[in-house]
Amino acid sequence: MANHKSALKRIRANEAKRLRNKYQAKTTRTFIKKLRHTTDKVEAQELFKKVSSMIDKLAKKNIIHKNNAANKKSSLAKFVNALG
């Protein structure tokens, strides 16, 4: 166990950040699934804008790697463009 006040504070801060990151990543995954199950192109395009923004925010905060974010966005863009 930590012996210094600063180390105890760091543990508390890390836990809070971990929970926040987990919540944001899970929310984004839920929206990605919602987008994948969409069949209407107009609705999918609107949802893609929101999901794309969420993915960018995760990458900016280093919750996911920037290449992972790029791959997800590319894959989703292909999916949305293929809808007819």
MARGU-319275 format. One line per field, with one value per residue (C-alpha): residue in three letters; x, y, z. Coordinates in nm, 4 decimals, padded with zeros to 6 digits. Example, Ala and Ser with C-alpha at 12.3 -4.5 7.8 and 13.67 -1.06 7.14 Angstrom:
code c(ala | ser)
east c(01.2300 | 01.3670)
north c(-00.4500 | -00.1060)
up c(00.7800 | 00.7140)
END
This chain:
code c(met | ala | asn | his | lys | ser | ala | leu | lys | arg | ile | arg | ala | asn | glu | ala | lys | arg | leu | arg | asn | lys | tyr | gln | ala | lys | thr | thr | arg | thr | phe | ile | lys | lys | leu | arg | his | thr | thr | asp | lys | val | glu | ala | gln | glu | leu | phe | lys | lys | val | ser | ser | met | ile | asp | lys | leu | ala | lys | lys | asn | ile | ile | his | lys | asn | asn | ala | ala | asn | lys | lys | ser | ser | leu | ala | lys | phe | val | asn | ala | leu | gly)
east c(00.0000 | 00.1113 | 00.2912 | 00.2748 | -00.0218 | 00.0569 | 00.0637 | -00.2768 | -00.4149 | -00.2674 | -00.4433 | -00.7770 | -00.7254 | -00.6243 | -00.9357 | -01.1610 | -00.9929 | -01.0140 | -01.3894 | -01.4416 | -01.2374 | -01.4252 | -01.7613 | -01.6639 | -01.5247 | -01.8317 | -02.0694 | -01.8812 | -01.8976 | -02.2742 | -02.3168 | -02.0998 | -02.3265 | -02.6317 | -02.4784 | -02.3945 | -02.7583 | -02.8976 | -03.0451 | -03.1551 | -02.8763 | -02.9814 | -03.0061 | -02.6728 | -02.5001 | -02.6251 | -02.5191 | -02.1803 | -02.1032 | -02.1681 | -01.9793 | -01.6852 | -01.6595 | -01.6723 | -01.3962 | -01.1792 | -01.2207 | -01.1150 | -00.8035 | -00.7206 | -00.7310 | -00.5233 | -00.8037 | -00.7623 | -00.4682 | -00.4953 | -00.4533 | -00.7290 | -00.9526 | -00.8654 | -00.9427 | -01.2785 | -01.3782 | -01.2704 | -01.4648 | -01.7771 | -01.7490 | -01.7347 | -02.0414 | -02.2399 | -02.1436 | -02.2471 | -02.5996 | -02.8500)
north c(00.0000 | 00.3567 | 00.5429 | 00.9028 | 01.1372 | 01.2195 | 00.8486 | 00.7972 | 01.0930 | 00.9545 | 00.6212 | 00.8005 | 01.0121 | 00.7132 | 00.5225 | 00.8159 | 00.8528 | 00.4776 | 00.4798 | 00.7857 | 00.6324 | 00.3032 | 00.4832 | 00.6833 | 00.3785 | 00.1689 | 00.4442 | 00.4718 | 00.0948 | 00.1059 | 00.3787 | 00.1843 | -00.1186 | 00.1018 | 00.2369 | -00.1121 | -00.2206 | 00.0809 | 00.0146 | 00.3697 | 00.5627 | 00.9128 | 00.8023 | 00.6197 | 00.9322 | 01.1399 | 00.8712 | 00.8377 | 01.2059 | 01.1568 | 00.8266 | 00.9665 | 01.2558 | 01.0189 | 00.8027 | 01.1107 | 01.2193 | 00.8752 | 00.8882 | 01.2434 | 01.1403 | 00.8267 | 00.5959 | 00.4175 | 00.4354 | 00.6824 | 00.4040 | 00.2044 | 00.5118 | 00.5585 | 00.1922 | 00.2111 | 00.5313 | 00.3926 | 00.0716 | 00.2573 | 00.5014 | 00.2059 | 00.0580 | 00.3837 | 00.4435 | 00.0878 | 00.1393 | 00.1851)
up c(00.0000 | -00.0654 | 00.2123 | 00.0889 | 00.0721 | -00.2888 | -00.3791 | -00.2152 | -00.4097 | -00.7327 | -00.6684 | -00.6225 | -00.9337 | -01.1451 | -01.0403 | -01.1290 | -01.4692 | -01.5323 | -01.4697 | -01.6898 | -01.9744 | -01.9391 | -01.9566 | -02.2671 | -02.4482 | -02.3655 | -02.4802 | -02.8091 | -02.8627 | -02.8051 | -03.0672 | -03.3134 | -03.2692 | -03.3184 | -03.6410 | -03.7667 | -03.7212 | -03.9088 | -04.2533 | -04.3431 | -04.5192 | -04.4042 | -04.0416 | -04.0722 | -04.2054 | -03.9115 | -03.6651 | -03.8388 | -03.7726 | -03.4013 | -03.3778 | -03.5736 | -03.3297 | -03.0321 | -03.1794 | -03.2431 | -02.8808 | -02.7551 | -02.9736 | -02.8672 | -02.4999 | -02.5706 | -02.4607 | -02.7949 | -03.0348 | -03.3231 | -03.5818 | -03.4133 | -03.4380 | -03.8058 | -03.8808 | -03.7023 | -03.8823 | -04.2201 | -04.1670 | -04.0580 | -04.3509 | -04.5927 | -04.4247 | -04.4463 | -04.8106 | -04.9046 | -04.7721 | -05.0505)
END
